[in-house]
Amino acid sequence: MKYMGGKTALLGGRLGEILLSEADSASRFVDLFGGSGAVAHFAAQHLKLPILSVDLQEYARVFASAVIERTCSLVGDPALTGWLATPVATLAGHEPIPVTADLVHAARVAAAAEPEGFITRHYGGHYFSLSQAQTLDSLYAALPASGALRTVALAALLQAASACAAAPGHTAQPFQPTATLLPYIRQAWTRDVSESARIAVEQIAPAFAAVRGEARVGDAQSVVETLQEGDLVFCDPPYSAVQYSRFYHVLEGIARGGWDEVGGKGRAPARTRRETSEFSMKSKAPAAMKKLVAGLRQCGCRAIITFPNADASNGLSANDIIAMTEDDWIVRAHYVDSVHSTLGGRSGSGPRGGRKKLKEAVLVLSPRSSVVSMPVKFPPGSIEADGDRVAAGVL
Ligand SMILES: C[S@@+](CC[C@H](N)C(=O)[O-])C[C@H]1O[C@@H](n2cnc3c(N)ncnc32)[C@H](O)[C@@H]1O
């Protein structure tokens, strides 16, 4: 799946090799910034270790859970086959090809008046054609009731929605029906949602974990406090100064079963309903990263941090992270070729965005064994006596 900062393409190369060799002596693999679930899926299938995957977003929990919380294949499962065969009700008479601006506006009006189906009501005529939106709603309504089957089907539905959306690789805003963008809407609206869901099931169902793991919605900073010495902790934090919850609110809406209300050109929920990350705020990202590495050092685990080897828009660079870690950790830096999607950004070519080549730093961190953290008590009345300080001592 196309995901901003997603590591799928790198896992078949050097990054995958590093993860597997570093995990050799670990008792658990933790992915603190799960995203599309690519890293957790890879680790779950290759390592005989439990995987813990964490992300602020519910859709990311669904993606990770679909593989890491399951220890057997679901290929040919009758419940999934039956789900894919869900009959789809469509509104006849809409979206004849070619799509025109008038037809797009008419589809929006018709979709908003639909009493059933939040996907049609919220996104029909915007991200999806009416029939695509209704297919997504029919598949949503027919999801298996619970358990792994529901999670796998929901993950497939999210992948299908992502593949078919008339938007530049994310869902911050749909294409608007201007003369330039109408061909892209037409292209997206002719994609087959049921076929995309079938392809996604074919990809997810055979993948399963060697050892059952856990996927959670949560803040990496809070989870760090619960980590242990045997954990190998993979950190692929945001590098953009734009919140992921802004880019992926449609996937989040579908994963949560709909927002109360959406609005604006992006059909997004109110800002206050969207998760925010300090890692995506230029003013807070450096402090957030320092806090993260300090927390990791405190729990004694080993860690791998990936970050573009360039100045990122959130104000951080791989060199900044090296500078933050090298006193307390032995840092081994690897640099691998990578391509980042500009996701419709200005440097992109065409409305679906371009690809930008860069090097990704893969920083392997082992705690320096001579450094311990201990609370230091200062005598009453001393200048330091306003609280405990944490000092680095040498054994
Ligand atoms: C660069 S992406 C990770 C991509 C992932 N490795 C993949 O291959 O798809 C960063 C992810 O971090 C999540 N995120 C941002 N801040 C977070 C936080 N404080 N705690 C947990 N997850 C966070 C975002 O929602 C996003 O999915």
The ligand as a Gaussian input file, in Angstrom:
#p B3LYP/6-31G(d) Opt

LIG

0 1
 C        6.953000       7.205000       8.896000
 S        5.399000       6.567000       9.361000
 C        5.770000       4.886000       9.699000
 C        5.784000       4.077000       8.454000
 C        5.888000       2.580000       8.704000
 N        7.180000       2.190000       9.185000
 C        5.563000       1.824000       7.420000
 O        6.431000       1.109000       6.892000
 O        4.440000       1.968000       6.943000
 C        5.155000       7.249000      10.958000
 C        3.929000       6.734000      11.698000
 O        4.017000       7.215000      13.049000
 C        2.730000       7.444000      13.547000
 N        2.931000       8.336000      14.725000
 C        3.194000       9.652000      14.760000
 N        3.403000      10.064000      16.019000
 C        3.270000       8.987000      16.818000
 C        3.378000       8.771000      18.213000
 N        3.664000       9.771000      19.058000
 N        3.185000       7.528000      18.687000
 C        2.880000       6.493000      17.845000
 N        2.763000       6.647000      16.497000
 C        2.960000       7.866000      15.989000
 C        1.978000       8.026000      12.375000
 O        0.586000       7.866000      12.532000
 C        2.567000       7.235000      11.209000
 O        1.755000       6.132000      10.902000

